[in-house]
Amino acid sequence: MGTARILLASAAAISVLASAAFAEDNLVGTITRINRINNTIAIRETPGGTVGNNSEGLVREFKAKDSGMLEDVHAGDQVSFSTTGNDAARTITKLEKAKP
């Protein structure tokens, strides 16, 4: 009986951690580089936080879910985007130009 409880609790903990690792993030940033051959895009994330935060955002490289989402964007464009995956391999699932 005790072993079954431990196994059940372990399975629940693993499922919570896995769902958090693959949860979708909604972010905003500026495109710094696009590689249409490798289907990757680098985006400088707009830092959230306190007023007066003058720090530059972190530039991260992402894999695009499909190559068509890279056709209408260019380096320097402000975008909103959603990602999924873990920190080592993030994939962009939604990419939209920010409204001017």
URPESUL-V279784 format. One record per backbone hydrogen bond with DSSP energy under -1.0 kcal/mol. CO is the residue of the C=O (numbers start at 0). NH is the residue of the N-H. If there is no record, write none. Layout:
# URPESUL-V279784
{{CO:NH} {CO:NH}}
This chain:
# URPESUL-V279784
{{0:4} {1:5} {2:6} {3:7} {4:8} {5:9} {6:10} {7:11} {8:12} {9:13} {10:14} {11:15} {12:16} {13:17} {14:18} {15:19} {16:20} {17:21} {24:82} {26:80} {27:45} {28:78} {29:43} {30:75} {32:41} {34:39} {38:63} {39:34} {40:61} {41:31} {41:32} {42:59} {43:29} {49:52} {51:53} {57:44} {59:42} {61:40} {62:91} {65:68} {66:69} {67:70} {73:76} {76:30} {77:97} {78:28} {79:95} {80:26} {81:92} {81:93} {82:24} {83:90} {89:62} {90:83} {91:64} {93:81} {95:79}}
